[in-house]
Amino acid sequence: MKVLVASDSYKGSLSSKQVCEAIEEGLLKASKEAFEVLKVPIADGGEGTVDAFLSAMGGELVQVTVTGPLGEPVSSFYGILPDGTAVIEMAAASGLSLVPAHKRNPLITTTYGTGKLIEHALDRGCMRFIVGIGGSATNDAGAGMLQAFGIKFLDEAGHEVPWGGGNLDKVATIDMSAMDPRLKKAEFIVACDVDNPLCGENGASAIYGPQKGATPDMAKLLDRNLSHFADVVSRTLGEDHRDDPGAGAAGGLGFAFKAFLHAQMRRGIDVVMEVTHMDTLAAQCDIIITGEGRTDFQTAQFGKAPSGVANLGKRVGKPVLLISGGLGEGYQELFGQGVVAAFSIANGPMSLKEAMENAYSLLVDKAQNIGRLLVALAWLS
């Protein structure tokens, strides 16, 4: 029985590669003779995207120190695939995980470091980029990233405006004369799983600002600043992208990619499946197994990674099993998308801490039991 294992990470516990390895180990414990396992670690554009691509495709992990979201140096990374494509996680340079909870403040956080990751990859000769923009700590409309490219945002007195979403209302003019010319020839594919506009009640500040430390008043201020910034950008470029789907992703970083870099906005799982030729692999297999750290109604409704895999299985006529760290309300919505059965790794009452600390062994055990069931069903047929 040929099994394609294509799982997202169990965030805070196991990488997508480790999840795939644990499932393979469990299946082979059930029967080494019955199973042939193909592993494709996946991600949806957030943390783990680089690891997923490199694990599936091979390539080089590049370590680099850049400016973090609070303006301090952070150790970061990106990947270069065998075809020269650079894979970047904005979270590795400008992510929420890099900011202690008590310091979260989207008025001051910056995407400057994300721009420096891209610049470093350009210096390595990369001209095609896949950029995952999940997990941001920022609300600066990508201004910091653009400043790293040489673009200057000037106030009424002609001085450069400081970093952070709290300063965007000071932008009066934009000087693009020193913008890195290589960017005009580069191709950007942005892995983005939200379609929020830049501003308004469904915009970046209102919807995602609170998780980045914004109070209600702060979110309103940030939204006004984003609107002002979009006005200036529109006057400068002659086109307005504030209402484009995904413009509000990552605190408006999606807006910057669309307006200044003409990026394609794609669902993260769609990009992963395309690059890894997962449709071909799925067609060659008998069954597909996917998963994530927690599955609930959001997985189906927001098109998270397991949802993409489930729909792939449905298209190619292959059953999909889901093994997640936990199952929450509404996970059954995936049954309409191609999942035939869903499992949690918990084997009894346990705390979240206990489940996360023992996730690998619990996952192996669950996969072994599923493997034994599959062998029994094959024997009965």
C-alpha positions in Angstrom: 0.0 0.0 0.0 1.5 3.3 -1.1 0.9 6.1 1.3 1.5 9.8 0.8 2.1 11.6 4.1 1.7 15.4 3.7 1.3 17.1 7.0 1.7 20.6 8.4 3.6 21.1 11.6 2.3 20.7 15.1 3.2 24.2 16.1 5.2 24.5 19.2 5.8 20.8 19.3 6.9 19.1 16.0 8.0 20.4 12.6 6.2 19.2 9.6 9.2 17.0 8.8 9.0 15.4 12.2 5.3 14.8 11.9 5.8 13.1 8.6 8.6 11.0 10.1 6.5 10.0 13.1 3.6 8.9 10.9 6.0 6.9 8.7 7.6 5.2 11.8 4.1 4.2 13.1 3.0 2.8 9.7 6.2 0.7 9.4 5.8 -0.5 12.9 2.4 -1.8 11.9 3.9 -3.6 8.9 7.1 -3.0 7.0 5.9 -5.2 4.2 2.5 -3.6 3.7 3.5 0.1 3.4 5.6 2.2 1.1 5.7 5.8 2.4 6.3 9.0 0.5 6.8 12.1 2.7 6.0 15.7 1.7 6.3 18.1 4.7 3.9 21.0 4.0 3.2 24.5 5.4 0.7 27.3 4.7 3.0 30.3 4.6 3.7 30.7 8.3 6.5 29.3 10.4 7.9 26.1 9.0 7.5 27.1 5.4 11.2 27.1 4.7 11.7 23.8 6.4 8.8 22.2 4.5 10.2 23.3 1.1 13.8 22.2 1.9 12.7 18.9 3.3 10.6 18.2 0.2 12.8 19.6 -2.5 16.3 19.8 -1.1 18.4 22.9 -1.3 20.4 25.1 1.1 19.5 26.7 4.4 21.1 30.2 4.6 21.7 31.6 8.1 21.9 35.4 8.4 21.5 38.1 11.0 19.0 40.8 10.3 17.0 43.6 12.0 14.2 42.1 14.1 10.7 43.5 14.5 11.8 45.7 17.5 14.9 47.0 15.7 17.4 44.7 17.4 19.5 42.1 15.6 18.0 38.6 15.3 19.4 35.4 13.9 17.3 34.5 10.9 17.4 32.3 7.8 15.9 31.5 4.4 16.2 28.7 1.9 17.4 28.4 -1.6 15.9 25.6 -3.6 17.9 23.6 -6.3 16.4 25.8 -9.1 17.6 29.0 -7.4 14.2 30.0 -5.9 14.5 31.7 -2.5 12.0 30.7 0.1 11.5 33.2 2.8 9.4 33.3 6.0 8.7 36.9 7.0 8.1 35.4 10.5 11.8 34.5 10.7 12.7 38.2 10.6 9.6 40.1 11.6 7.5 37.5 13.4 5.4 37.6 16.5 7.4 34.8 18.0 10.4 37.2 18.1 8.7 39.7 20.4 8.1 38.9 24.1 4.5 39.2 25.0 5.1 42.3 27.2 6.9 44.1 24.4 4.3 43.6 21.6 3.5 47.0 20.1 2.5 47.3 16.4 3.1 51.0 16.6 6.8 50.4 16.5 7.4 47.0 15.0 9.0 46.9 11.5 9.3 44.6 8.5 12.8 46.0 7.7 14.4 42.6 8.5 12.2 40.9 5.9 13.5 43.2 3.3 17.1 42.4 4.3 16.4 38.7 3.9 15.2 39.4 0.3 18.2 41.6 -0.3 20.6 38.9 0.9 19.0 36.4 -1.4 19.3 38.9 -4.3 23.0 39.1 -3.5 23.1 35.3 -3.8 21.7 35.6 -7.3 18.1 34.6 -6.6 15.5 36.3 -8.8 12.5 34.2 -7.9 11.0 34.3 -4.5 8.4 32.4 -2.5 7.5 34.5 0.5 5.4 33.2 3.4 3.9 36.1 5.3 2.1 34.4 8.2 2.9 35.1 11.8 3.8 38.7 11.6 4.4 41.1 14.6 4.0 44.2 12.4 1.4 46.7 11.2 3.6 48.9 9.0 2.1 48.2 5.5 5.5 46.7 4.6 7.1 50.2 4.8 10.1 48.7 6.7 10.7 46.1 4.0 10.6 48.8 1.3 13.0 51.0 3.3 15.4 48.1 3.3 15.2 48.2 -0.6 16.3 51.8 -0.6 12.8 53.4 -0.9 12.6 56.6 1.3 9.4 57.7 3.0 9.7 61.4 3.8 7.8 63.8 6.0 6.8 67.3 5.2 10.3 68.6 6.1 12.0 66.0 3.8 13.2 63.8 6.7 12.9 60.0 6.6 10.0 58.7 8.7 11.0 56.3 11.5 9.9 52.6 11.4 6.6 51.4 12.6 2.9 51.6 11.9 2.6 54.5 14.4 4.6 56.8 12.1 2.9 56.1 8.7 0.7 59.2 9.1 3.8 61.3 8.8 4.6 60.1 5.3 4.2 63.0 2.8 6.2 61.9 -0.2 8.0 58.7 -1.4 11.4 58.8 -3.0 12.0 55.6 -5.1 15.1 56.8 -6.9 17.4 54.6 -4.8 15.2 51.5 -5.0 17.3 48.3 -5.7 16.9 47.9 -9.5 17.1 44.1 -9.3 13.6 44.1 -7.8 12.1 45.2 -11.1 13.2 41.9 -12.7 12.5 39.7 -9.7 9.4 37.4 -9.4 7.5 37.3 -6.1 5.0 34.7 -5.1 3.4 35.5 -1.8 2.0 32.6 0.2 -1.0 34.2 1.9 -4.0 32.5 3.4 -6.2 35.6 4.3 -8.0 37.9 1.9 -8.5 40.9 4.2 -8.2 44.4 2.7 -5.7 46.8 4.1 -8.1 49.1 5.9 -11.5 49.2 7.6 -13.4 46.9 9.9 -12.0 43.8 8.2 -8.6 45.3 7.7 -5.2 44.5 9.0 -5.4 46.7 12.2 -8.9 45.8 13.3 -8.7 42.0 12.7 -5.0 41.2 13.5 -3.8 44.2 15.5 -5.0 42.9 18.9 -3.0 39.7 18.7 0.1 41.9 18.1 -0.5 44.0 21.2 -2.9 46.7 19.9 -5.5 48.2 22.2 -8.8 49.2 20.6 -7.7 52.9 20.4 -4.3 51.8 19.0 -6.0 49.7 16.3 -8.1 52.7 15.2 -5.0 54.9 15.0 -3.1 52.2 13.0 -6.0 51.9 10.6 -6.1 55.7 10.0 -2.3 55.6 9.4 -2.6 52.7 6.9 -5.3 54.6 5.1 -3.1 57.7 4.9 -0.2 55.7 3.8 -2.3 54.1 1.0 -3.3 57.5 -0.1 0.3 58.6 -0.6 1.2 55.3 -2.3 -1.7 55.7 -4.7 -0.7 59.2 -5.6 2.9 58.1 -6.2 2.2 55.0 -8.2 -1.0 55.9 -9.9 -2.8 52.8 -8.7 -4.6 51.8 -5.5 -4.2 48.3 -4.0 -5.7 48.8 -0.6 -8.8 46.7 -1.3 -7.0 43.9 -3.1 -7.6 40.5 -1.4 -4.7 39.9 0.9 -3.6 43.5 1.1 -4.1 43.4 4.8 -2.1 40.3 5.4 0.8 40.5 7.8 -0.1 44.0 8.9 -0.3 45.3 5.3 2.9 43.6 4.0 0.6 42.0 1.3 -0.2 45.6 0.2 3.5 46.4 -0.2 4.2 43.3 -2.2 1.2 44.0 -4.5 1.8 47.8 -5.0 5.6 47.9 -5.3 6.7 44.4 -6.4 3.6 43.3 -8.4 3.6 40.0 -6.5 1.2 37.1 -7.1 -0.9 36.3 -4.0 -1.4 32.6 -3.6 -2.7 30.3 -0.9 0.2 28.8 0.9 -0.8 25.2 0.5 -1.4 25.7 -3.2 2.1 27.0 -3.7 3.6 24.1 -1.8 1.6 21.5 -3.7 2.5 23.1 -7.0 6.3 23.3 -6.3 6.4 19.7 -4.9 4.2 18.3 -7.7 2.0 16.8 -5.1 -0.8 16.1 -7.5 1.4 13.6 -9.4 2.5 12.0 -6.1 -1.1 11.7 -4.9 -2.2 10.0 -8.1 0.5 7.4 -7.6 -0.6 6.6 -4.0 -3.4 4.5 -2.5 -4.1 6.7 0.5 -3.1 10.2 1.8 -2.5 11.2 5.4 -2.4 14.8 6.5 -2.6 16.7 9.8 -1.7 19.8 11.8 -1.5 20.8 15.5 -5.2 21.5 16.0 -8.0 21.1 13.6 -11.4 22.8 13.9 -13.8 24.7 11.7 -11.1 27.2 10.7 -9.2 24.5 8.8 -12.0 24.0 6.3 -13.3 27.5 6.2 -9.9 29.3 5.9 -8.3 26.8 3.6 -5.5 25.7 5.8 -3.0 23.1 4.7 -5.0 20.0 5.6 -7.9 21.4 3.7 -5.8 21.8 0.6 -4.6 18.3 0.9 -8.1 17.0 1.4 -9.3 18.7 -1.7 -6.4 17.3 -3.6 -7.3 13.8 -2.5 -10.9 14.5 -3.6 -9.8 15.6 -7.1 -7.6 12.6 -7.7 -10.0 10.1 -6.1 -7.8 9.1 -3.1 -9.1 8.8 0.5 -7.5 11.2 3.0 -7.0 10.5 6.6 -6.3 13.3 9.1 -4.1 12.9 12.2 -3.9 16.1 14.3 -2.7 17.0 17.7 -6.2 17.9 18.7 -9.7 18.0 17.2 -11.9 21.0 18.0 -15.4 22.2 17.2 -16.3 21.9 13.5 -13.5 19.7 12.3 -16.2 17.5 10.7 -16.5 20.2 7.9 -13.4 18.5 6.4 -15.5 15.4 5.6 -17.1 17.4 2.8 -13.7 18.3 1.4 -12.2 14.8 1.1 -11.2 13.7 4.6 -12.8 10.2 5.3 -11.7 10.0 8.9 -10.0 12.2 11.5 -8.0 11.3 14.6 -6.4 13.0 17.5 -3.1 11.8 18.9 -4.3 11.9 22.5 -4.8 8.4 23.9 -6.6 9.4 27.0 -7.2 12.4 29.3 -4.1 14.7 29.3 -3.1 18.3 29.5 -2.0 20.3 26.5 1.5 20.5 27.9 1.6 16.7 28.3 0.4 16.2 24.7 2.9 18.6 23.3 5.8 17.2 25.2 5.0 13.6 24.1 3.6 14.5 20.6 6.1 12.4 18.7 5.6 9.1 20.6 1.8 9.7 20.7 1.8 10.3 16.9 3.8 7.1 16.3 1.4 5.1 18.4 -1.7 6.6 16.6 -0.2 6.0 13.2 0.7 2.4 14.1 -2.9 1.7 15.1 -4.2 3.3 11.9 -1.7 1.2 10.0 -2.8 -2.0 11.6 -6.4 -1.1 10.8 -5.5 -0.5 7.2 -3.8 -3.8 6.9 -6.8 -5.6 8.4 -9.2 -3.8 6.0 -6.9 -4.8 3.1 -6.9 -8.4 4.3 -10.7 -8.4 4.6 -11.1 -7.1 1.0 
